[in-house]
């Protein structure tokens, strides 16, 4: 028996959390990859859903930006109208939240944008009122929430780089 203990490779807590969150995206309602999404129609040839988040590579490391890139690139981006040059791969973050009516019911179709930075494009809330919006972290970002027939709302977000930031519920009157 060797006197040197065999060392097991360490997997960072951040990587484990990212893998868990991305795994949850695949099963949560309103994430754009389940039966409740208008983009989730099965392909006619039975092939993989082009709108589903990419599989997490459990063998190699995946950068945060590569893990969330499907939100603004690919066949069915959730964030549209994006100028991809706005993103700094070392600072990318995701602001996540849920928009509800004043009685607490989820609001779908709410437009989420950054008013003074159109290069981030926009996203819409899903049937559960949830949204994911990719921004550069490390500085304060102001988000705007619009839905016809309702008052708009603004929220400030201070996302850390390469992290998810979950906002408190946003209510639109």
C-alpha beads as a LAMMPS data file, in Angstrom:
LAMMPS data file: protein, C-alpha beads

173 atoms
172 bonds

1 atom types
1 bond types

-500.0 500.0 xlo xhi
-500.0 500.0 ylo yhi
-500.0 500.0 zlo zhi

Masses

1 110.0

Atoms # bond

1 1 1 0.000 0.000 0.000
2 1 1 1.345 3.389 -0.949
3 1 1 2.023 6.001 1.712
4 1 1 0.574 8.665 -0.558
5 1 1 -3.177 9.023 -0.378
6 1 1 -4.838 9.034 -3.732
7 1 1 -6.354 12.464 -4.382
8 1 1 -9.762 12.749 -5.941
9 1 1 -10.285 15.582 -8.420
10 1 1 -12.332 18.456 -7.015
11 1 1 -15.273 19.845 -8.857
12 1 1 -16.024 23.425 -8.000
13 1 1 -19.214 24.280 -6.169
14 1 1 -20.018 26.855 -8.855
15 1 1 -19.800 24.212 -11.583
16 1 1 -22.067 21.847 -9.626
17 1 1 -24.617 24.638 -9.060
18 1 1 -24.519 25.592 -12.741
19 1 1 -25.047 21.971 -13.798
20 1 1 -27.966 21.670 -11.384
21 1 1 -29.579 24.918 -12.595
22 1 1 -29.218 23.971 -16.244
23 1 1 -30.645 20.553 -15.484
24 1 1 -33.640 22.246 -13.867
25 1 1 -34.184 24.366 -16.970
26 1 1 -34.944 21.172 -18.851
27 1 1 -37.753 20.153 -16.503
28 1 1 -39.294 23.396 -15.256
29 1 1 -42.569 24.527 -16.803
30 1 1 -42.302 27.685 -18.870
31 1 1 -38.608 27.223 -19.560
32 1 1 -39.138 26.966 -23.305
33 1 1 -38.360 23.271 -23.439
34 1 1 -41.517 21.591 -22.104
35 1 1 -44.943 20.895 -23.536
36 1 1 -46.254 24.246 -22.299
37 1 1 -43.981 26.228 -24.617
38 1 1 -45.055 27.299 -28.086
39 1 1 -41.486 26.609 -29.251
40 1 1 -41.394 23.066 -27.885
41 1 1 -43.225 21.316 -30.716
42 1 1 -41.734 17.934 -31.479
43 1 1 -39.862 17.694 -34.728
44 1 1 -41.687 15.816 -37.476
45 1 1 -38.840 13.312 -37.774
46 1 1 -38.723 12.669 -34.011
47 1 1 -35.337 14.395 -33.730
48 1 1 -34.153 16.386 -30.748
49 1 1 -35.975 19.577 -29.847
50 1 1 -33.872 22.451 -31.271
51 1 1 -35.278 24.749 -28.561
52 1 1 -34.140 22.613 -25.641
53 1 1 -31.139 23.782 -23.606
54 1 1 -27.933 21.983 -24.529
55 1 1 -26.909 18.978 -22.482
56 1 1 -24.409 19.648 -19.713
57 1 1 -21.039 18.061 -20.390
58 1 1 -20.399 16.122 -17.173
59 1 1 -16.858 15.186 -18.232
60 1 1 -15.219 18.503 -19.063
61 1 1 -15.532 21.984 -17.687
62 1 1 -18.006 24.315 -19.358
63 1 1 -17.642 28.066 -19.077
64 1 1 -20.604 30.034 -17.752
65 1 1 -21.044 31.901 -21.040
66 1 1 -21.078 28.637 -23.016
67 1 1 -23.637 27.160 -20.625
68 1 1 -26.066 30.073 -21.046
69 1 1 -25.375 31.020 -24.668
70 1 1 -28.497 29.130 -25.842
71 1 1 -30.566 31.899 -24.208
72 1 1 -29.521 34.377 -26.933
73 1 1 -28.180 32.186 -29.781
74 1 1 -29.262 29.111 -31.670
75 1 1 -32.484 27.877 -33.226
76 1 1 -34.874 29.286 -30.598
77 1 1 -33.207 32.022 -28.556
78 1 1 -35.309 33.292 -25.666
79 1 1 -33.572 36.688 -25.770
80 1 1 -34.099 38.190 -29.220
81 1 1 -32.700 41.210 -31.033
82 1 1 -29.357 40.790 -29.287
83 1 1 -26.145 42.339 -30.586
84 1 1 -23.823 39.514 -29.503
85 1 1 -20.881 41.933 -29.456
86 1 1 -22.370 43.524 -26.308
87 1 1 -21.458 40.480 -24.214
88 1 1 -18.082 40.182 -22.528
89 1 1 -17.486 36.438 -22.045
90 1 1 -15.767 37.096 -18.722
91 1 1 -18.684 39.151 -17.344
92 1 1 -21.832 37.456 -18.663
93 1 1 -24.561 36.979 -16.051
94 1 1 -28.209 35.925 -16.080
95 1 1 -30.928 37.880 -14.312
96 1 1 -33.848 35.600 -13.540
97 1 1 -37.264 36.380 -12.151
98 1 1 -41.019 36.053 -12.284
99 1 1 -43.663 38.627 -13.211
100 1 1 -47.141 38.433 -11.717
101 1 1 -50.355 40.430 -11.679
102 1 1 -51.352 42.402 -8.593
103 1 1 -53.320 39.338 -7.406
104 1 1 -50.284 37.059 -7.758
105 1 1 -51.233 35.271 -10.998
106 1 1 -48.309 34.710 -13.410
107 1 1 -48.180 37.038 -16.410
108 1 1 -46.957 35.594 -19.695
109 1 1 -45.723 37.648 -22.634
110 1 1 -44.279 40.465 -20.529
111 1 1 -41.476 42.204 -22.454
112 1 1 -38.227 42.417 -20.460
113 1 1 -35.553 44.823 -21.715
114 1 1 -32.810 47.239 -20.677
115 1 1 -34.182 50.698 -21.580
116 1 1 -30.917 52.488 -22.329
117 1 1 -29.056 49.553 -23.870
118 1 1 -30.970 48.150 -26.835
119 1 1 -28.089 45.834 -27.764
120 1 1 -29.254 43.388 -25.065
121 1 1 -32.452 42.862 -27.023
122 1 1 -35.493 41.622 -25.159
123 1 1 -37.101 38.507 -23.787
124 1 1 -40.683 37.581 -22.906
125 1 1 -41.981 35.873 -19.802
126 1 1 -43.242 32.311 -20.145
127 1 1 -46.617 30.909 -19.094
128 1 1 -45.349 30.718 -15.505
129 1 1 -44.341 34.406 -15.596
130 1 1 -40.654 33.431 -15.486
131 1 1 -37.822 34.936 -17.475
132 1 1 -34.052 34.652 -17.928
133 1 1 -32.239 37.711 -19.264
134 1 1 -28.534 37.709 -20.149
135 1 1 -26.546 40.861 -19.312
136 1 1 -22.972 41.751 -18.438
137 1 1 -22.445 41.460 -14.703
138 1 1 -20.283 43.545 -12.448
139 1 1 -22.355 46.713 -12.705
140 1 1 -25.909 47.857 -12.010
141 1 1 -28.419 47.168 -14.778
142 1 1 -31.924 48.607 -14.949
143 1 1 -34.600 46.295 -16.368
144 1 1 -37.972 47.369 -17.742
145 1 1 -41.099 45.177 -17.740
146 1 1 -43.907 46.017 -20.205
147 1 1 -47.250 44.412 -20.959
148 1 1 -50.062 46.097 -22.936
149 1 1 -52.832 47.287 -20.652
150 1 1 -50.622 47.352 -17.539
151 1 1 -48.335 49.902 -15.959
152 1 1 -44.645 49.320 -16.725
153 1 1 -42.224 48.481 -13.951
154 1 1 -38.479 49.000 -13.540
155 1 1 -36.068 47.044 -11.353
156 1 1 -32.377 47.514 -10.727
157 1 1 -30.204 44.429 -10.765
158 1 1 -26.620 44.126 -9.582
159 1 1 -25.542 40.754 -10.994
160 1 1 -22.120 39.389 -10.181
161 1 1 -20.078 38.204 -13.149
162 1 1 -20.696 34.652 -14.341
163 1 1 -23.586 34.122 -11.935
164 1 1 -27.374 33.909 -11.842
165 1 1 -29.199 36.657 -9.959
166 1 1 -32.788 35.937 -8.933
167 1 1 -34.957 39.019 -8.479
168 1 1 -37.904 39.276 -6.107
169 1 1 -41.271 38.831 -7.812
170 1 1 -42.277 41.783 -9.982
171 1 1 -45.976 42.749 -9.867
172 1 1 -47.572 44.692 -12.723
173 1 1 -50.811 46.593 -12.010

Bonds

1 1 1 2
2 1 2 3
3 1 3 4
4 1 4 5
5 1 5 6
6 1 6 7
7 1 7 8
8 1 8 9
9 1 9 10
10 1 10 11
11 1 11 12
12 1 12 13
13 1 13 14
14 1 14 15
15 1 15 16
16 1 16 17
17 1 17 18
18 1 18 19
19 1 19 20
20 1 20 21
21 1 21 22
22 1 22 23
23 1 23 24
24 1 24 25
25 1 25 26
26 1 26 27
27 1 27 28
28 1 28 29
29 1 29 30
30 1 30 31
31 1 31 32
32 1 32 33
33 1 33 34
34 1 34 35
35 1 35 36
36 1 36 37
37 1 37 38
38 1 38 39
39 1 39 40
40 1 40 41
41 1 41 42
42 1 42 43
43 1 43 44
44 1 44 45
45 1 45 46
46 1 46 47
47 1 47 48
48 1 48 49
49 1 49 50
50 1 50 51
51 1 51 52
52 1 52 53
53 1 53 54
54 1 54 55
55 1 55 56
56 1 56 57
57 1 57 58
58 1 58 59
59 1 59 60
60 1 60 61
61 1 61 62
62 1 62 63
63 1 63 64
64 1 64 65
65 1 65 66
66 1 66 67
67 1 67 68
68 1 68 69
69 1 69 70
70 1 70 71
71 1 71 72
72 1 72 73
73 1 73 74
74 1 74 75
75 1 75 76
76 1 76 77
77 1 77 78
78 1 78 79
79 1 79 80
80 1 80 81
81 1 81 82
82 1 82 83
83 1 83 84
84 1 84 85
85 1 85 86
86 1 86 87
87 1 87 88
88 1 88 89
89 1 89 90
90 1 90 91
91 1 91 92
92 1 92 93
93 1 93 94
94 1 94 95
95 1 95 96
96 1 96 97
97 1 97 98
98 1 98 99
99 1 99 100
100 1 100 101
101 1 101 102
102 1 102 103
103 1 103 104
104 1 104 105
105 1 105 106
106 1 106 107
107 1 107 108
108 1 108 109
109 1 109 110
110 1 110 111
111 1 111 112
112 1 112 113
113 1 113 114
114 1 114 115
115 1 115 116
116 1 116 117
117 1 117 118
118 1 118 119
119 1 119 120
120 1 120 121
121 1 121 122
122 1 122 123
123 1 123 124
124 1 124 125
125 1 125 126
126 1 126 127
127 1 127 128
128 1 128 129
129 1 129 130
130 1 130 131
131 1 131 132
132 1 132 133
133 1 133 134
134 1 134 135
135 1 135 136
136 1 136 137
137 1 137 138
138 1 138 139
139 1 139 140
140 1 140 141
141 1 141 142
142 1 142 143
143 1 143 144
144 1 144 145
145 1 145 146
146 1 146 147
147 1 147 148
148 1 148 149
149 1 149 150
150 1 150 151
151 1 151 152
152 1 152 153
153 1 153 154
154 1 154 155
155 1 155 156
156 1 156 157
157 1 157 158
158 1 158 159
159 1 159 160
160 1 160 161
161 1 161 162
162 1 162 163
163 1 163 164
164 1 164 165
165 1 165 166
166 1 166 167
167 1 167 168
168 1 168 169
169 1 169 170
170 1 170 171
171 1 171 172
172 1 172 173
